């Protein structure tokens, strides 16, 4: 079998097709997963601010680095290579925190690759738990009316509020 010489035009077409296949393979192989938010998908606070942090996305050796962007309560932010950001908390309510990673190539050969969003809900709860104090039983009993005990009960937080984390378990 004898090989025929390839024309310059068909050779250029083959090279371009090979390059296109290479970049399609590289861009599909370099898909990023979203960063993991530290502290879980729901976080509670009664403070004026909170620092949200997330796990670093492992850098791909073909890219120069990873940067992070996102939004909190509809306000965008960018952190460069950082993996945490301080946030100011507004009024009581639920706010969504989103963060995504982007890898870039400073040479411009490879297209930027952006991960999906990692999300967490931040619940701002500034309503303190309720405390009640009562004698048990309400009226004196026993000899000389002294056989009573004092019971302190703190409220379990309703599902729309932050759990009471600073109180020990209710002994009753």
LUMFIBA-891177 format. One record per atom (N, C-alpha, C): residue in three letters; atom name; x, y, z. Coordinates in Angstrom, 2 decimals, decimal comma. Atoms other than C-alpha are relative to their C-alpha. Example, Ala and Ser with C-alpha at 12.3 -4.5 7.8 and 13.67 -1.06 7.14 Angstrom:
2
- Ala:N:0,89:-1,19:0,00
- Ala:CA:12,30:-4,50:7,80
- Ala:C:0,90:1,20:0,00
- Ser:N:-0,82:-1,19:-0,06
- Ser:CA:13,67:-1,06:7,14
- Ser:C:-0,77:1,09:0,73
This chain:
172
- Unk:N:0,84:-1,17:0,00
- Unk:CA:0,00:0,00:0,00
- Unk:C:0,89:1,23:0,00
- Unk:N:-0,79:-1,21:0,15
- Unk:CA:1,30:3,36:-0,97
- Unk:C:-0,76:1,20:0,55
- Unk:N:0,61:-1,20:-0,57
- Unk:CA:0,59:6,57:0,98
- Unk:C:0,08:1,15:-0,97
- Unk:N:0,00:-1,17:0,87
- Unk:CA:-0,44:9,60:-0,95
- Unk:C:0,36:1,22:0,83
- Unk:N:-0,31:-1,22:-0,73
- Unk:CA:0,92:12,96:0,04
- Unk:C:-1,30:0,76:0,32
- Unk:N:1,17:-0,75:-0,43
- Unk:CA:-1,57:15,08:1,96
- Unk:C:0,16:1,45:-0,41
- Unk:N:-0,07:-1,41:0,41
- Unk:CA:-2,44:18,51:0,66
- Unk:C:0,12:0,87:1,25
- Unk:N:-0,12:-0,89:-1,16
- Unk:CA:-1,61:21,45:2,94
- Unk:C:-1,36:0,35:0,61
- Unk:N:1,32:-0,36:-0,52
- Unk:CA:-5,31:22,26:3,23
- Unk:C:-0,57:-1,12:0,86
- Unk:N:0,54:1,10:-0,79
- Unk:CA:-6,31:18,81:4,43
- Unk:C:0,85:-0,25:1,25
- Unk:N:-0,85:0,13:-1,18
- Unk:CA:-3,32:18,72:6,78
- Unk:C:-0,39:1,04:1,06
- Unk:N:0,43:-1,05:-0,93
- Unk:CA:-4,41:22,03:8,34
- Unk:C:-1,34:-0,37:0,63
- Unk:N:1,29:0,42:-0,53
- Unk:CA:-7,93:20,65:8,73
- Unk:C:0,18:-1,08:1,05
- Unk:N:-0,27:1,07:-0,97
- Unk:CA:-6,58:17,55:10,50
- Unk:C:0,60:0,57:1,30
- Unk:N:-0,63:-0,60:-1,18
- Unk:CA:-4,43:19,66:12,84
- Unk:C:-1,04:0,76:0,83
- Unk:N:1,04:-0,75:-0,72
- Unk:CA:-7,34:21,97:13,72
- Unk:C:-1,00:-0,93:0,67
- Unk:N:0,93:0,96:-0,60
- Unk:CA:-9,62:19,00:14,34
- Unk:C:0,64:-0,64:1,23
- Unk:N:-0,70:0,58:-1,14
- Unk:CA:-6,98:17,47:16,63
- Unk:C:0,07:0,96:1,17
- Unk:N:-0,06:-1,01:-1,06
- Unk:CA:-6,56:20,71:18,57
- Unk:C:-1,37:0,19:0,64
- Unk:N:1,36:-0,15:-0,53
- Unk:CA:-10,34:21,08:18,94
- Unk:C:-0,37:-1,19:0,88
- Unk:N:0,26:1,18:-0,82
- Unk:CA:-10,60:17,50:20,22
- Unk:C:0,77:0,07:1,32
- Unk:N:-0,81:-0,12:-1,21
- Unk:CA:-7,77:18,15:22,70
- Unk:C:-0,66:0,94:1,00
- Unk:N:0,60:-0,96:-0,91
- Unk:CA:-9,44:21,25:24,16
- Unk:C:-1,36:-0,47:0,51
- Unk:N:1,28:0,54:-0,46
- Unk:CA:-12,84:19,54:24,30
- Unk:C:0,24:-1,05:1,09
- Unk:N:-0,32:1,03:-1,00
- Unk:CA:-11,26:16,64:26,21
- Unk:C:0,52:0,64:1,28
- Unk:N:-0,56:-0,66:-1,17
- Unk:CA:-9,28:18,93:28,53
- Unk:C:-1,08:0,73:0,77
- Unk:N:1,00:-0,78:-0,71
- Unk:CA:-12,23:21,20:29,34
- Unk:C:-1,03:-0,90:0,68
- Unk:N:0,95:0,89:-0,67
- Unk:CA:-14,53:18,25:30,10
- Unk:C:0,67:-0,74:1,15
- Unk:N:-0,70:0,71:-1,07
- Unk:CA:-11,86:16,53:32,21
- Unk:C:0,28:0,89:1,20
- Unk:N:-0,36:-0,92:-1,07
- Unk:CA:-11,21:19,65:34,27
- Unk:C:-1,21:0,62:0,70
- Unk:N:1,19:-0,53:-0,67
- Unk:CA:-14,74:20,13:35,58
- Unk:C:0,25:0,05:1,50
- Unk:N:-0,20:-0,20:-1,43
- Unk:CA:-14,63:21,52:39,11
- Unk:C:-1,27:-0,32:0,77
- Unk:N:1,12:0,14:-0,92
- Unk:CA:-16,85:20,43:41,94
- Unk:C:-0,07:1,23:0,88
- Unk:N:0,11:-1,18:-0,86
- Unk:CA:-18,21:23,13:44,26
- Unk:C:0,81:-0,17:1,27
- Unk:N:-0,73:0,09:-1,27
- Unk:CA:-16,17:23,97:47,38
- Unk:C:-0,95:-0,42:1,12
- Unk:N:0,81:0,42:-1,15
- Unk:CA:-17,39:22,49:50,67
- Unk:C:-0,02:1,12:1,04
- Unk:N:0,14:-1,07:-0,99
- Unk:CA:-18,73:25,11:53,09
- Unk:C:0,19:-0,59:1,39
- Unk:N:-0,25:0,46:-1,37
- Unk:CA:-17,39:24,65:56,63
- Unk:C:-1,18:0,39:0,88
- Unk:N:1,10:-0,29:-0,91
- Unk:CA:-20,09:24,43:59,27
- Unk:C:-1,34:-0,51:-0,48
- Unk:N:1,25:0,60:0,46
- Unk:CA:-22,75:22,76:57,15
- Unk:C:-0,86:0,90:-0,84
- Unk:N:0,87:-0,71:0,93
- Unk:CA:-25,66:23,85:55,02
- Unk:C:-0,93:1,00:0,69
- Unk:N:0,77:-1,00:-0,74
- Unk:CA:-27,46:25,81:57,79
- Unk:C:0,83:0,46:1,18
- Unk:N:-0,76:-0,55:-1,11
- Unk:CA:-25,74:28,13:60,23
- Unk:C:-0,84:1,08:0,67
- Unk:N:0,80:-0,92:-0,79
- Unk:CA:-27,29:30,19:63,03
- Unk:C:0,92:1,02:0,67
- Unk:N:-0,78:-1,02:-0,68
- Unk:CA:-26,09:33,46:64,50
- Unk:C:-0,93:1,08:0,55
- Unk:N:0,70:-1,19:-0,51
- Unk:CA:-27,33:36,30:66,69
- Unk:C:0,98:1,17:0,06
- Unk:N:-1,03:-1,03:-0,01
- Unk:CA:-24,14:38,35:66,18
- Unk:C:-0,24:1,02:-1,11
- Unk:N:0,07:-1,02:1,05
- Unk:CA:-23,66:41,44:64,03
- Unk:C:0,69:-0,46:-1,28
- Unk:N:-0,71:0,50:1,16
- Unk:CA:-21,35:39,50:61,72
- Unk:C:0,41:-1,45:0,18
- Unk:N:-0,41:1,39:0,00
- Unk:CA:-20,16:36,04:60,81
- Unk:C:1,09:-0,16:-1,06
- Unk:N:-1,00:0,31:1,02
- Unk:CA:-17,14:34,67:58,96
- Unk:C:-0,34:-1,34:-0,61
- Unk:N:0,29:1,24:0,72
- Unk:CA:-18,04:32,09:56,34
- Unk:C:1,31:-0,51:-0,60
- Unk:N:-1,21:0,58:0,58
- Unk:CA:-15,31:29,71:55,25
- Unk:C:-0,36:-1,28:-0,74
- Unk:N:0,24:1,18:0,83
- Unk:CA:-15,03:26,86:52,77
- Unk:C:1,33:-0,67:-0,29
- Unk:N:-1,20:0,76:0,32
- Unk:CA:-12,57:24,18:51,78
- Unk:C:0,57:0,42:-1,34
- Unk:N:-0,66:-0,38:1,24
- Unk:CA:-10,02:25,01:49,11
- Unk:C:-0,20:-1,07:-1,06
- Unk:N:0,08:0,92:1,12
- Unk:CA:-10,53:23,45:45,70
- Unk:C:1,43:-0,34:-0,41
- Unk:N:-1,38:0,34:0,38
- Unk:CA:-7,37:21,49:44,79
- Unk:C:0,34:0,60:-1,37
- Unk:N:-0,35:-0,64:1,28
- Unk:CA:-5,58:23,47:42,04
- Unk:C:0,42:-1,03:-1,04
- Unk:N:-0,40:0,84:1,11
- Unk:CA:-5,17:21,83:38,67
- Unk:C:1,34:0,49:-0,50
- Unk:N:-1,33:-0,46:0,43
- Unk:CA:-1,52:21,90:37,48
- Unk:C:0,00:0,72:-1,35
- Unk:N:0,05:-0,69:1,28
- Unk:CA:-2,61:23,13:34,04
- Unk:C:-0,41:1,47:0,13
- Unk:N:0,49:-1,35:-0,23
- Unk:CA:-4,03:26,32:35,57
- Unk:C:0,91:0,72:1,00
- Unk:N:-0,84:-0,81:-0,88
- Unk:CA:-2,36:29,18:37,46
- Unk:C:-0,50:0,05:1,44
- Unk:N:0,51:-0,09:-1,36
- Unk:CA:-4,66:29,20:40,45
- Unk:C:-1,51:0,01:0,03
- Unk:N:1,44:0,04:-0,23
- Unk:CA:-8,12:29,24:41,92
- Unk:C:-0,41:1,29:0,70
- Unk:N:0,58:-1,15:-0,69
- Unk:CA:-10,20:32,28:42,86
- Unk:C:-1,46:-0,35:0,32
- Unk:N:1,35:0,29:-0,45
- Unk:CA:-13,60:32,40:44,55
- Unk:C:-0,87:1,23:-0,11
- Unk:N:1,00:-1,05:0,06
- Unk:CA:-16,70:34,49:43,93
- Unk:C:-1,30:-0,54:0,56
- Unk:N:1,29:0,45:-0,50
- Unk:CA:-20,20:34,38:45,29
- Unk:C:-0,86:1,17:0,37
- Unk:N:0,90:-1,05:-0,46
- Unk:CA:-22,94:36,31:46,96
- Unk:C:-0,58:-0,39:1,35
- Unk:N:0,67:0,22:-1,28
- Unk:CA:-24,59:36,71:50,34
- Unk:C:-1,17:0,95:0,07
- Unk:N:1,20:-0,83:-0,04
- Unk:CA:-28,15:37,94:50,54
- Unk:C:-0,14:0,88:-1,22
- Unk:N:0,08:-0,75:1,25
- Unk:CA:-27,91:39,09:46,92
- Unk:C:1,13:0,96:-0,25
- Unk:N:-1,14:-0,91:0,17
- Unk:CA:-24,68:41,09:47,43
- Unk:C:1,21:-0,82:-0,44
- Unk:N:-1,13:0,80:0,49
- Unk:CA:-21,76:39,76:45,30
- Unk:C:1,29:0,30:0,74
- Unk:N:-1,33:-0,18:-0,57
- Unk:CA:-18,22:39,26:46,60
- Unk:C:1,00:-0,80:-0,82
- Unk:N:-1,10:0,74:0,62
- Unk:CA:-14,85:38,08:45,28
- Unk:C:1,12:-0,06:1,01
- Unk:N:-1,04:0,15:-1,02
- Unk:CA:-12,03:36,72:47,43
- Unk:C:1,37:-0,32:-0,55
- Unk:N:-1,31:0,39:0,52
- Unk:CA:-9,18:36,01:45,07
- Unk:C:0,27:-1,44:0,39
- Unk:N:-0,34:1,37:-0,39
- Unk:CA:-7,45:32,94:46,49
- Unk:C:-0,44:-0,34:1,41
- Unk:N:0,39:0,26:-1,38
- Unk:CA:-8,92:33,27:50,00
- Unk:C:-1,12:-1,02:0,11
- Unk:N:1,06:0,98:-0,23
- Unk:CA:-11,22:30,65:51,51
- Unk:C:-0,88:0,38:1,18
- Unk:N:0,93:-0,48:-1,01
- Unk:CA:-13,13:32,80:53,99
- Unk:C:-0,31:1,46:-0,27
- Unk:N:0,38:-1,39:0,18
- Unk:CA:-14,95:36,10:54,08
- Unk:C:-0,87:0,42:1,19
- Unk:N:0,87:-0,50:-1,06
- Unk:CA:-16,42:38,20:56,92
- Unk:C:-1,26:0,61:-0,62
- Unk:N:1,26:-0,50:0,50
- Unk:CA:-20,08:39,06:56,41
- Unk:C:-0,73:0,77:1,10
- Unk:N:0,83:-0,76:-0,92
- Unk:CA:-22,31:41,65:58,05
- Unk:C:-1,40:-0,57:-0,06
- Unk:N:1,34:0,57:-0,06
- Unk:CA:-25,62:40,22:59,23
- Unk:C:-1,02:1,09:0,22
- Unk:N:1,06:-0,99:-0,11
- Unk:CA:-28,78:42,24:58,83
- Unk:C:-1,04:-0,41:1,03
- Unk:N:1,12:0,29:-0,89
- Unk:CA:-32,17:41,87:60,45
- Unk:C:-0,24:-1,51:0,09
- Unk:N:0,33:1,41:-0,13
- Unk:CA:-33,55:38,55:61,63
- Unk:C:-0,58:-0,53:-1,30
- Unk:N:0,50:0,64:1,21
- Unk:CA:-34,32:36,15:58,84
- Unk:C:1,02:-0,98:-0,55
- Unk:N:-0,88:0,96:0,67
- Unk:CA:-32,75:33,63:56,48
- Unk:C:0,65:0,64:-1,21
- Unk:N:-0,77:-0,53:1,12
- Unk:CA:-30,04:34,58:54,00
- Unk:C:0,77:-1,14:-0,66
- Unk:N:-0,72:1,05:0,71
- Unk:CA:-28,45:32,42:51,31
- Unk:C:1,41:0,48:-0,30
- Unk:N:-1,41:-0,24:0,30
- Unk:CA:-24,65:32,28:51,04
- Unk:C:0,37:-0,95:-1,14
- Unk:N:-0,45:0,80:1,14
- Unk:CA:-23,21:31,06:47,70
- Unk:C:1,47:0,29:-0,27
- Unk:N:-1,40:-0,18:0,39
- Unk:CA:-19,60:30,48:46,69
- Unk:C:0,31:-1,00:-1,11
- Unk:N:-0,44:0,86:1,11
- Unk:CA:-17,99:29,05:43,53
- Unk:C:1,48:0,24:-0,25
- Unk:N:-1,43:-0,10:0,31
- Unk:CA:-14,43:28,39:42,41
- Unk:C:0,17:0,19:-1,51
- Unk:N:-0,35:-0,17:1,41
- Unk:CA:-12,88:29,51:39,12
- Unk:C:1,50:-0,17:-0,17
- Unk:N:-1,41:0,18:0,34
- Unk:CA:-9,58:28,29:37,69
- Unk:C:0,28:0,75:-1,30
- Unk:N:-0,35:-0,75:1,20
- Unk:CA:-7,83:30,51:35,15
- Unk:C:1,42:-0,33:-0,44
- Unk:N:-1,30:0,23:0,62
- Unk:CA:-4,89:30,16:32,81
- Unk:C:0,49:1,33:-0,54
- Unk:N:-0,47:-1,32:0,40
- Unk:CA:-2,86:33,35:32,43
- Unk:C:0,52:0,03:-1,44
- Unk:N:-0,47:0,02:1,39
- Unk:CA:-1,53:32,21:29,04
- Unk:C:-1,14:0,18:-0,98
- Unk:N:1,15:-0,13:0,89
- Unk:CA:-5,06:32,27:27,63
- Unk:C:-0,23:-1,21:-0,88
- Unk:N:0,17:1,19:0,82
- Unk:CA:-4,64:28,84:26,07
- Unk:C:-1,22:-0,80:0,45
- Unk:N:1,13:0,76:-0,53
- Unk:CA:-7,12:27,10:28,35
- Unk:C:-1,10:0,95:0,44
- Unk:N:1,10:-0,86:-0,44
- Unk:CA:-10,57:28,54:28,97
- Unk:C:-0,18:-0,09:1,51
- Unk:N:0,27:0,08:-1,44
- Unk:CA:-11,56:29,40:32,57
- Unk:C:-1,00:-1,12:0,28
- Unk:N:0,92:1,05:-0,42
- Unk:CA:-13,31:26,59:34,43
- Unk:C:-0,62:0,45:1,32
- Unk:N:0,71:-0,45:-1,20
- Unk:CA:-15,99:27,51:37,01
- Unk:C:-0,82:-1,15:0,56
- Unk:N:0,77:1,06:-0,67
- Unk:CA:-17,52:25,14:39,54
- Unk:C:-1,46:0,41:0,15
- Unk:N:1,36:-0,31:-0,40
- Unk:CA:-21,12:24,93:40,54
- Unk:C:0,01:0,74:1,32
- Unk:N:0,11:-0,73:-1,26
- Unk:CA:-22,37:26,89:43,54
- Unk:C:-0,09:-0,95:1,18
- Unk:N:0,21:0,61:-1,30
- Unk:CA:-21,97:25,66:47,09
- Unk:C:-0,87:0,98:0,77
- Unk:N:0,90:-0,91:-0,68
- Unk:CA:-24,78:27,09:49,23
- Unk:C:-0,18:-0,39:1,47
- Unk:N:0,34:0,20:-1,40
- Unk:CA:-25,57:27,50:52,90
- Unk:C:-1,02:1,07:0,37
- Unk:N:0,96:-0,96:-0,51
- Unk:CA:-28,46:29,18:54,66
- Unk:C:0,49:0,52:1,34
- Unk:N:-0,39:-0,62:-1,26
- Unk:CA:-27,54:31,64:57,40
- Unk:C:-1,28:0,56:0,62
- Unk:N:1,20:-0,45:-0,70
- Unk:CA:-30,34:32,16:59,91
- Unk:C:0,43:0,96:1,10
- Unk:N:-0,28:-1,02:-1,02
- Unk:CA:-30,09:35,38:61,91
- Unk:C:-1,16:-0,03:0,99
- Unk:N:1,01:0,12:-1,05
- Unk:CA:-31,94:34,94:65,20
- Unk:C:0,48:0,76:1,22
- Unk:N:-0,38:-0,82:-1,15
- Unk:CA:-31,69:37,65:67,80
- Unk:C:-1,05:-0,03:1,11
- Unk:N:1,02:0,14:-1,03
- Unk:CA:-34,75:36,59:69,83
- Unk:C:0,51:-0,98:1,05
- Unk:N:-0,54:0,91:-1,01
- Unk:CA:-33,55:35,15:73,15
- Unk:C:-1,02:-1,09:0,35
- Unk:N:0,94:1,04:-0,44
- Unk:CA:-35,02:31,88:74,44
- Unk:C:-0,75:0,47:1,23
- Unk:N:0,77:-0,40:-1,18
- Unk:CA:-37,72:32,20:77,06
- Unk:C:0,34:-0,92:1,17
- Unk:N:-0,27:0,76:-1,22
- Unk:CA:-37,10:31,09:80,63
- Unk:C:-1,21:0,14:0,92
- Unk:N:1,07:-0,06:-0,99
- Unk:CA:-39,80:30,19:83,14
- Unk:C:0,50:-0,64:1,28
- Unk:N:-0,37:0,51:-1,31
- Unk:CA:-39,41:29,56:86,85
- Unk:C:-1,29:-0,30:0,74
- Unk:N:1,21:0,36:-0,73
- Unk:CA:-42,00:27,72:88,91
- Unk:C:0,36:-0,94:1,14
- Unk:N:-0,13:0,96:-1,08
- Unk:CA:-42,28:25,93:92,24
- Unk:C:-0,80:-1,25:-0,37
- Unk:N:0,68:1,25:0,30
- Unk:CA:-43,23:22,30:91,94
- Unk:C:-0,13:-0,79:1,29
- Unk:N:1,32:-0,47:0,44
- Unk:CA:-45,83:21,73:93,29
- Unk:C:-0,17:1,49:0,30
- Unk:N:0,21:-1,44:-0,11
- Unk:CA:-47,26:25,24:93,12
- Unk:C:-0,28:0,43:1,44
- Unk:N:0,32:-0,33:-1,40
- Unk:CA:-48,55:25,18:96,71
- Unk:C:0,86:-0,84:0,93
- Unk:N:-0,80:0,78:-0,94
- Unk:CA:-46,58:24,08:99,77
- Unk:C:-0,70:-1,31:0,35
- Unk:N:0,55:1,27:-0,45
- Unk:CA:-47,06:20,47:100,75
- Unk:C:0,95:-0,60:1,02
- Unk:N:-0,87:0,67:-0,95
- Unk:CA:-45,62:18,13:103,26
- Unk:C:0,02:0,72:1,33
- Unk:N:-0,11:-0,53:-1,35
- Unk:CA:-44,65:18,90:106,81
- Unk:C:0,53:1,42:-0,03
- Unk:N:-0,36:-1,41:-0,09
- Unk:CA:-44,45:22,66:107,46
- Unk:C:0,04:0,70:-1,37
- Unk:N:0,09:-0,65:1,31
- Unk:CA:-45,00:23,36:103,70
- Unk:C:1,32:0,26:-0,68
- Unk:N:-1,31:-0,27:0,59
- Unk:CA:-41,33:23,15:102,80
- Unk:C:0,39:-1,00:-1,08
- Unk:N:-0,39:1,02:0,99
- Unk:CA:-41,36:20,15:100,47
- Unk:C:-0,37:0,46:-1,42
- Unk:N:0,18:-0,47:1,38
- Unk:CA:-41,20:22,05:97,18
- Unk:C:1,36:0,09:-0,66
- Unk:N:-1,25:-0,18:0,73
- Unk:CA:-38,59:22,21:94,49
- Unk:C:-0,20:1,10:-1,04
- Unk:N:0,05:-1,05:1,00
- Unk:CA:-37,77:24,99:92,08
- Unk:C:0,35:-0,62:-1,35
- Unk:N:-0,22:0,53:1,34
- Unk:CA:-38,03:24,06:88,40
- Unk:C:0,23:1,17:-0,95
- Unk:N:-0,29:-1,02:1,03
- Unk:CA:-36,43:26,19:85,69
- Unk:C:-0,10:-0,69:-1,35
- Unk:N:0,21:0,59:1,33
- Unk:CA:-37,55:25,47:82,14
- Unk:C:0,34:1,05:-1,05
- Unk:N:-0,28:-0,90:1,11
- Unk:CA:-36,08:27,07:79,04
- Unk:C:-0,65:-0,57:-1,23
- Unk:N:0,76:0,43:1,17
- Unk:CA:-37,89:26,97:75,77
- Unk:C:0,91:-0,70:-0,99
- Unk:N:-0,66:0,57:1,16
- Unk:CA:-36,88:24,70:73,00
- Unk:C:-0,32:0,96:-1,14
- Unk:N:0,23:-0,98:1,06
- Unk:CA:-36,45:26,95:70,00
- Unk:C:-0,95:-0,58:-1,04
- Unk:N:0,85:0,49:1,09
- Unk:CA:-39,20:26,67:67,40
- Unk:C:0,84:-0,21:-1,26
- Unk:N:-0,81:0,31:1,19
- Unk:CA:-38,07:25,41:63,98
- Unk:C:0,48:1,21:-0,77
- Unk:N:-0,41:-1,19:0,75
- Unk:CA:-37,84:28,96:62,61
- Unk:C:1,09:0,78:0,71
- Unk:N:-1,01:-0,73:-0,75
- Unk:CA:-35,33:30,03:65,27
- Unk:C:1,20:-0,88:0,24
- Unk:N:-1,23:0,71:-0,28
- Unk:CA:-31,83:29,06:66,19
- Unk:C:-0,17:-0,90:1,22
- Unk:N:0,08:0,86:-1,18
- Unk:CA:-31,43:26,15:68,60
- Unk:C:0,71:0,65:1,17
- Unk:N:-0,62:-0,53:-1,21
- Unk:CA:-30,54:27,01:72,19
- Unk:C:1,25:-0,84:0,26
- Unk:N:-1,24:0,78:-0,14
- Unk:CA:-26,89:25,95:72,28
- Unk:C:0,75:0,33:1,29
- Unk:N:-0,75:-0,37:-1,19
- Unk:CA:-25,73:27,77:75,41
- Unk:C:-0,62:-0,54:1,28
- Unk:N:0,66:0,54:-1,18
- Unk:CA:-28,18:26,06:77,80
- Unk:C:0,24:-1,50:0,08
- Unk:N:-0,11:1,46:-0,13
- Unk:CA:-27,62:22,58:79,22
- Unk:C:-1,35:-0,65:-0,25
- Unk:N:1,26:0,70:0,25
- Unk:CA:-30,25:19,94:78,54
- Unk:C:-0,95:0,19:1,17
- Unk:N:1,03:-0,17:-1,03
- Unk:CA:-33,51:20,42:80,44
- Unk:C:-0,10:-1,30:0,80
- Unk:N:0,00:1,23:-0,78
- Unk:CA:-33,41:17,93:83,34
- Unk:C:-1,39:-0,58:0,19
- Unk:N:1,36:0,49:-0,26
- Unk:CA:-37,22:17,60:83,55
- Unk:C:-0,45:-0,99:-1,05
